[in-house]
Each structure stands twice: as structure tokens, then as C-alpha cells.
Amino acid sequence: MLNKSENKLMAKTEIVKINYDLRSFKLENGEELRNVNIAYQSYGELNSDGTNVILICHALSGNAHAAGVLEKEESDPYSKFDLLKSYSKMFSNSPGWWDPLIGPGKVFDTEKYFVVCTNILGSCYGTTGPTSFKNDSQDSYASDFPHVTVRDMVELQKVLIDKLGIKKIVTAAGGSLGGMQVLEWAIMYPEIIQSIIPIATAVKHSPWAISFNHTGREAIKADPIWNKGRYSSQPENGLAVARRLAMISYRSFPSFGERFGRNISKFYDEFLKRSKYDIESYLDYQGQKLVNRFDANSYISITNTLDTHDITRGRGELEGVLGSIKIPTLGIGISTDILYPPSEQKEFLNMIPDSIYKEIESIHGHDAFLIEFDQLTAMIYDFIN
């Protein structure tokens, strides 16, 4: 998708209708989804053997737009709330969330690799999720959308990988929820994956991480517009509060201190009868920004997926499960990550036989995997070359 005249990577989301004939997509819990769609973006060209592939896995509120600038305004015709369109309007001139890592001459070099990023099952950007029309009706799943697991997300990705003619994946990389998918890929499809790069992630969700998600979900449900998930417009106040809370877990004490201090903003809070602090205005802005591009039921669905994530479920003891991963593994932690602290990364990586650990030094907390691109480039380049 490289536009040679502009020397710029261009991006376009493809929505693929997965044709199961008379079959359905069966979830880990036994429930079934029919008429499943999956959205993805790709960059570079697939070689004749289908073996030059980099798979990128995104986090909670991310999507398939990992790199490049969107070619045009996009749309999801299979959804009640067309949030793919909302996103493309908001970010029409903005590069994808991992753009500094993907493209010609970058660490995931699109002149060498075919890079693929899919939107996860349960999201709201083209892949089937709570906003999707149910069984070709004009009624969305909403809160009736079934519980999906990280393994379900990976299995749907595998369906797309097969449809694209991909035979081998050089490496799968992703942070946070993306890292959980990467680890599951290594266990579920070891014959395809040649290496993995899980970043700032976990093998099972901790009580600490669950507590943030639970409180965020309860904030959404407390919004008067929630209506048990059958809302006609987004429960904006509840979703915004959930996002503000999450942003606190994504950053760190020194990050907020350095950026905001106790500085006063230009905004006045009528309820508090005082001017807001910069940090309050920042959190309000982040909450509203998510409200403008995301769905509350999807937020609840994906945070439930995170909380029930457990790589050992039905497989045995943790040491044995991770010991079964025989491919080269680069685990990357973040020095100030309070959501998935470095100690957690080191502990599980010690159980993967062919693994190395690197650490991003940053004041930015969990979100450093979306910020510290120079460090990531150096670490990943050394690993895949």
C-alpha cells in the first residue's frame, strides 16, 4: 500500500465476511456466532510462499489501523453504531498507533515483510461485536453479545490468516491485550508462529488489574442512559468515567507529576466552584475522546475478556504451559508500569525456555509501549534480525 509518489504508507481497512457455509463460529464457552466479520489492515506484499508475515495485535480500545494514513473515510455497514466511521473522521490525517514501527525502512519493514493487524472479536471497528447487527437483522447484539476469550480472538484471526494464504508468521507482536493474544498464538498455533514479542502483558489478569476494569464497568452501568445495555445513544458519562479511571492505570506518578504538576487550567468547574487542575482537564478530555469513537458494550465485553484471561485454563500448571512454548520469545516490560509491572513479566518469561527480557525505561507507565518507539525499535530489531 505504499504510495511511491508521496513516500508515505497508506492505510485501508478491509472487512471480510467469514463464510462458514451452514456452520457457525464456535466460541470457547460453546456458544455460537453466525455471520461473523473480521476487519483488518495490511501493509507490504505477501511473498509467493506466504512466509514473510508480521502479525500485530492491538490492545483494548485499539483497532486494525496500526500504521499509515487512512486513504479515505471508512464505514462499517454491519453495525448499529458506525464507530469505524467515527474513528476515521477523528483520525483522518493521523498515522496508525504503531506507525513509527511499521513501514519502509522501519523495524517492521514493509519492503521486506507483509504486516497484518486485525480488529479483535468483540470490538466496534468492523469485526463482529456488540454493535454488530445480529443474524442479518437491524437489531444489534448489544449486551446480549456472548462472552469471548482471548483464545476466541486468536481463533478468528487464524481464520483470516488462512484466507489470506499465510503459511508462516515470522513474529507476532503486541502490547497489553495484544500481548495476551501473542502468547495464545504461540500455544495454539506453534506450527505457524516462528517467534513472539509480548509487551507489557500478563499470563492471567491480576486482582489489581481486575479492580480497575470492574470499577469502570460499574461506572458505565450507573449511567442513566445505560438501560441494561439496550441504549439508543452511548451512555457517555459512564463511559467517560471508565476511561478516566483506565488512564490513571495506564500512566504513572512521575508521568502525571512532570506533565501536569498542580497547574491550573483555563476551565472553571461550576460544581466545585473553582478552576480545574490540568490533570482534571486532561482526564476529562481523554474520557470525551473515547466516547466519540467507542462503544460502551464493547468496552464491557473486552474488559471481561481481559479479566477472564488465564493462559493455564484447561491446560495444566503455569510452568508446564509456558514451558511448551519452544519458539524464540522477546518479552518487554516497562519500568513504571503499574498495571502489568516488570516483576510480573520477568516471572512468566523465566518459564519460557527460549526467552529474553528487555525493559523500556520510561516515566510514562503502561502506555510507554505506545510512546517509546526508539527503545522498542532497538529491542525488536536486535531480536528479529
C-alpha positions as MATLAB code, in Angstrom:
seq = 'MLNKSENKLMAKTEIVKINYDLRSFKLENGEELRNVNIAYQSYGELNSDGTNVILICHALSGNAHAAGVLEKEESDPYSKFDLLKSYSKMFSNSPGWWDPLIGPGKVFDTEKYFVVCTNILGSCYGTTGPTSFKNDSQDSYASDFPHVTVRDMVELQKVLIDKLGIKKIVTAAGGSLGGMQVLEWAIMYPEIIQSIIPIATAVKHSPWAISFNHTGREAIKADPIWNKGRYSSQPENGLAVARRLAMISYRSFPSFGERFGRNISKFYDEFLKRSKYDIESYLDYQGQKLVNRFDANSYISITNTLDTHDITRGRGELEGVLGSIKIPTLGIGISTDILYPPSEQKEFLNMIPDSIYKEIESIHGHDAFLIEFDQLTAMIYDFIN';
ca = [
       0.000    0.000    0.000;
       2.998    2.287   -0.338;
       2.301    5.429   -2.333;
       5.666    5.903   -4.042;
       4.957    9.438   -5.138;
       4.464   10.595   -1.574;
       6.785    8.023    0.051;
       4.022    7.505    2.574;
       2.335    4.354    3.822;
      -1.371    4.487    3.074;
      -3.901    2.504    5.098;
      -7.268    0.968    4.308;
      -9.465   -1.259    6.447;
     -10.883   -4.361    4.798;
     -13.935   -6.054    6.335;
     -14.093   -9.741    5.455;
     -17.290  -11.730    5.840;
     -16.176  -15.107    7.147;
     -18.184  -17.698    5.194;
     -18.837  -20.800    7.256;
     -21.489  -22.118    4.878;
     -24.003  -23.747    7.246;
     -21.575  -23.733   10.168;
     -21.063  -21.007   12.747;
     -18.095  -19.664   14.629;
     -17.998  -21.624   17.873;
     -16.687  -19.854   20.953;
     -14.654  -21.415   23.730;
     -17.689  -21.466   26.040;
     -19.731  -23.437   23.497;
     -21.884  -20.540   22.243;
     -22.014  -19.810   18.532;
     -21.839  -16.680   16.404;
     -23.218  -16.603   12.882;
     -22.338  -14.250   10.017;
     -19.022  -13.266   11.586;
     -16.981  -10.412   10.120;
     -13.342   -9.557   10.727;
     -11.688   -6.237    9.857;
      -8.003   -5.906    9.117;
      -5.324   -3.736    7.575;
      -2.210   -4.941    5.795;
       0.980   -3.256    4.648;
       3.584   -4.530    2.192;
       3.281   -7.573   -0.057;
       2.858  -11.254    0.800;
       5.587  -13.343   -0.797;
       4.832  -16.344   -3.007;
       5.428  -18.785   -0.147;
       3.204  -16.856    2.295;
       6.020  -16.789    4.838;
       7.132  -13.147    5.255;
       4.383  -12.147    7.693;
       4.409   -9.972   10.805;
       1.202  -10.170   12.866;
       0.369   -7.130   15.005;
      -2.160   -7.499   17.843;
      -3.836   -4.449   19.378;
      -4.984   -3.555   22.884;
      -8.396   -2.795   24.454;
      -9.530    0.328   22.599;
      -7.261   -0.066   19.577;
      -8.131   -1.280   16.113;
      -6.620   -2.509   12.864;
      -5.182    0.919   11.991;
      -1.678    0.133   13.227;
       0.189    2.154   10.606;
      -0.118    4.525    7.699;
      -2.591    7.305    6.987;
      -6.147    6.335    6.081;
      -6.823    6.633    2.367;
     -10.413    7.819    2.861;
     -13.284    7.961    5.326;
     -14.212    4.382    6.246;
     -17.512    2.792    7.203;
     -18.897   -0.356    8.807;
     -22.242   -1.196    7.175;
     -22.803   -4.150    9.526;
     -23.054   -2.106   12.727;
     -25.743   -0.116   14.538;
     -23.234    2.497   15.695;
     -20.778    3.079   12.838;
     -17.759    3.710   15.018;
     -15.318    2.797   12.275;
     -16.633    5.884   10.505;
     -16.359    7.954   13.683;
     -12.772    6.807   14.161;
     -11.759    7.524   10.564;
     -13.204   11.040   10.809;
     -11.334   11.740   14.039;
      -8.029   10.343   12.767;
      -8.258   11.067    9.021;
      -4.828   12.710    8.882;
      -3.211   10.802   11.730;
      -0.867    7.814   11.401;
      -1.743    4.474   12.996;
      -0.962    3.735   16.629;
       2.303    1.848   15.865;
       3.252    3.784   12.734;
       6.843    4.534   13.902;
       7.498    0.774   13.880;
       5.802   -0.196   10.595;
       6.756    0.954    7.108;
       9.603    1.136    4.599;
      12.949    1.077    6.391;
      11.341    0.732    9.841;
      11.812   -2.209   12.187;
       8.794   -3.973   10.655;
       9.972   -3.131    7.161;
       7.111   -3.266    4.657;
       9.581   -3.645    1.806;
      10.541   -6.961    3.395;
       7.504   -8.062    5.418;
       3.769   -8.378    4.893;
       2.378   -6.795    8.056;
      -1.173   -7.653    9.163;
      -3.233   -6.207   12.005;
      -6.766   -7.435   12.705;
      -9.504   -5.820   14.754;
     -10.374   -8.092   17.682;
     -13.606  -10.016   18.157;
     -15.921   -8.010   20.428;
     -14.646   -4.615   19.323;
     -16.548   -1.951   17.388;
     -14.356   -1.237   14.367;
     -15.556   -3.709   11.752;
     -15.105   -7.087   13.433;
     -18.239   -8.664   14.898;
     -19.036   -7.292   18.349;
     -21.860   -5.867   20.466;
     -22.636   -3.094   17.942;
     -22.969   -5.570   15.053;
     -26.346   -6.464   13.592;
     -27.462   -9.843   14.915;
     -28.126  -12.537   12.300;
     -28.614  -10.044    9.450;
     -31.367   -8.191   11.351;
     -31.359   -4.485   12.138;
     -31.087   -5.281   15.830;
     -27.607   -5.251   17.347;
     -26.268   -7.788   19.855;
     -25.775   -5.011   22.450;
     -25.465   -6.549   25.933;
     -26.560   -9.947   24.539;
     -23.196  -10.354   22.833;
     -21.684  -13.571   24.212;
     -18.574  -13.701   26.336;
     -15.449  -14.126   24.233;
     -11.962  -15.085   25.363;
      -8.511  -14.211   24.103;
      -8.442  -17.677   22.550;
     -11.623  -16.874   20.603;
      -9.963  -13.703   19.289;
      -6.940  -15.687   18.154;
      -9.036  -18.409   16.522;
     -10.880  -15.829   14.419;
      -7.552  -14.257   13.449;
      -6.388  -17.712   12.340;
      -9.400  -17.988   10.028;
      -8.334  -14.738    8.347;
      -4.685  -15.819    8.205;
      -5.745  -18.958    6.329;
      -7.972  -16.996    3.939;
      -5.057  -14.682    3.104;
      -2.861  -17.649    2.188;
      -0.402  -17.119    5.027;
       1.675  -20.196    5.871;
       4.191  -18.845    8.389;
       4.351  -15.828   10.702;
       7.869  -14.508   11.301;
       6.775  -12.910   14.545;
       3.615  -11.848   16.355;
       3.886   -8.689   18.435;
       1.568   -6.692   20.657;
       1.213   -4.885   23.951;
      -1.262   -5.315   26.811;
      -4.259   -7.306   25.490;
      -2.248   -7.593   22.292;
       0.480   -9.376   24.237;
      -2.074  -11.838   25.615;
      -3.096  -12.701   22.056;
       0.555  -13.150   21.113;
       1.111  -15.660   23.931;
      -2.011  -17.598   22.943;
      -0.820  -17.723   19.325;
       2.389  -19.418   20.473;
       0.428  -22.112   22.330;
      -2.491  -22.585   19.924;
      -0.628  -22.497   16.608;
       3.073  -23.268   17.183;
       3.378  -24.732   13.685;
       2.770  -21.272   12.166;
       4.398  -18.847   14.613;
       8.195  -18.630   14.448;
       8.717  -16.103   17.276;
       6.708  -13.823   19.566;
       7.068  -10.383   21.164;
       4.651   -9.993   24.118;
       4.894   -6.483   25.587;
       3.602   -5.139   28.918;
       1.183   -8.023   29.387;
       0.134  -10.900   31.638;
      -0.490  -14.638   31.511;
      -3.548  -14.167   33.717;
      -5.220  -10.998   34.928;
      -4.238   -9.946   38.422;
      -6.700   -8.810   41.128;
      -5.144   -5.341   40.757;
      -5.928   -5.183   37.030;
      -9.407   -6.668   37.510;
     -10.246   -3.978   40.068;
      -9.778   -1.171   37.531;
     -11.940   -2.925   34.943;
     -14.691   -3.801   37.425;
     -14.962   -0.210   38.613;
     -15.034    1.056   35.027;
     -17.837   -1.341   34.100;
     -19.849   -0.288   37.137;
     -19.451    3.366   36.144;
     -20.953    2.581   32.734;
     -23.850    0.633   34.264;
     -24.583    3.505   36.675;
     -25.213    5.893   33.779;
     -28.994    6.523   33.461;
     -28.756    6.003   29.696;
     -27.285    2.509   30.140;
     -30.713    0.793   30.082;
     -29.174   -2.640   30.753;
     -27.107   -2.276   27.606;
     -30.029   -1.591   25.265;
     -29.258    2.108   24.815;
     -30.144    4.122   21.713;
     -27.255    6.537   22.262;
     -23.994    5.979   24.088;
     -24.031    6.259   27.926;
     -21.422    8.972   27.609;
     -20.966    9.935   31.245;
     -20.379    6.379   32.397;
     -18.037    5.501   29.535;
     -16.059    8.704   30.085;
     -15.581    7.900   33.786;
     -14.431    4.378   32.887;
     -11.859    5.828   30.509;
     -10.602    8.360   33.063;
     -10.067    5.584   35.575;
      -8.269    3.452   32.985;
      -5.998    6.346   32.015;
      -4.789    6.550   35.617;
      -3.745    2.886   35.421;
      -2.057    3.448   32.047;
       0.245    6.207   33.298;
       2.360    6.725   36.420;
       3.011    9.020   39.384;
       6.106   10.632   37.787;
       4.377   10.948   34.405;
       1.463   12.963   35.792;
       3.756   14.929   38.073;
       6.114   16.011   35.308;
       3.426   16.796   32.756;
       0.763   18.442   34.902;
       2.035   19.202   38.401;
      -0.596   21.219   40.250;
      -1.084   23.587   37.338;
      -4.474   25.239   36.963;
      -6.270   25.049   33.633;
      -8.418   27.684   31.954;
     -11.601   25.672   32.627;
     -13.885   26.503   35.550;
     -15.854   23.790   37.359;
     -19.277   25.181   38.289;
     -19.988   22.336   40.700;
     -16.706   22.651   42.613;
     -16.720   26.457   42.325;
     -13.083   26.537   41.322;
     -10.827   26.283   38.318;
      -9.831   22.794   37.288;
      -6.350   21.392   37.625;
      -4.642   20.499   34.352;
      -4.786   16.815   35.264;
      -8.575   17.038   35.696;
      -8.968   18.689   32.291;
      -6.696   16.079   30.721;
      -8.720   13.176   32.130;
     -11.970   14.834   31.039;
     -10.547   15.247   27.535;
      -9.458   11.602   27.354;
     -12.896   10.467   28.522;
     -14.704   12.519   25.895;
     -12.262   11.438   23.192;
     -13.095    7.776   23.786;
     -16.840    8.489   23.965;
     -16.617    9.982   20.466;
     -15.154    6.786   18.977;
     -16.037    3.743   21.110;
     -18.981    1.691   22.293;
     -19.883    1.061   25.944;
     -20.978   -2.557   25.411;
     -17.730   -3.244   23.575;
     -15.810   -1.732   26.472;
     -17.612   -4.034   28.896;
     -17.143   -7.057   26.648;
     -13.410   -6.533   26.129;
     -12.666   -5.779   29.783;
     -14.468   -9.017   30.665;
     -12.220  -10.780   28.159;
      -9.195   -9.277   29.876;
     -10.336  -10.245   33.356;
     -11.056  -13.868   32.459;
      -7.741  -14.238   30.639;
      -5.816  -17.179   32.071;
      -3.328  -18.963   29.870;
      -3.498  -22.079   32.071;
      -7.279  -22.599   31.786;
      -7.844  -26.254   30.924;
      -4.159  -26.795   30.209;
      -2.427  -27.528   33.495;
       0.137  -25.769   35.662;
       1.645  -22.469   34.538;
       5.225  -23.712   34.345;
       4.258  -26.587   32.077;
       2.055  -24.428   29.842;
       4.721  -21.777   29.310;
       7.390  -24.432   29.039;
       5.580  -25.741   25.972;
       6.452  -22.516   24.114;
       9.605  -23.535   22.236;
       9.955  -20.589   19.854;
      12.187  -17.529   20.479;
      10.398  -15.032   22.731;
      11.228  -11.393   23.383;
       9.347  -10.172   26.447;
       9.322   -6.432   27.028;
       8.327   -4.789   30.302;
       8.050   -1.129   31.278;
       9.885    0.264   34.297;
       6.923    2.305   35.610;
       4.035    0.073   34.539;
       1.630   -0.278   37.483;
      -0.901   -2.347   35.511;
       1.482   -5.128   34.440;
       4.631   -4.468   36.498;
       8.064   -5.647   35.317;
       8.219   -8.260   38.078;
       5.187   -9.961   36.517;
       6.841  -10.026   33.081;
      10.089  -11.453   34.420;
       8.321  -14.151   36.406;
       6.439  -15.696   33.499;
       9.247  -15.195   30.966;
      11.540  -17.263   33.177;
       9.235  -20.208   32.428;
       9.564  -19.878   28.624;
      12.694  -21.802   27.577;
      13.962  -19.617   24.707;
      13.121  -16.185   26.071;
      14.879  -12.914   26.749;
      13.643   -9.944   28.739;
      14.114   -6.283   27.859;
      12.774   -3.291   29.753;
      11.637    0.086   28.481;
      12.889    2.849   30.744;
      10.139    5.438   30.829;
       8.149    7.659   33.156;
       5.010    7.074   31.066;
       3.785    3.861   32.686;
       1.865    1.192   30.784;
       1.300    3.464   27.780;
       5.060    3.599   27.123;
       4.640    0.840   24.523;
       2.704    3.444   22.505;
       5.237    6.206   23.168;
       8.844    4.967   23.484;
       9.339    3.974   19.854;
      13.118    4.437   19.721;
      13.606    1.941   22.542;
      11.145   -0.502   21.017;
      12.805   -0.251   17.621;
      16.238   -1.076   19.032;
      14.932   -4.038   21.065;
      12.858   -5.543   18.283;
      15.475   -5.019   15.565;
      18.071   -6.950   17.540;
      15.566   -9.769   18.044;
      14.246  -10.316   14.506;
      17.481   -9.676   12.609;
];
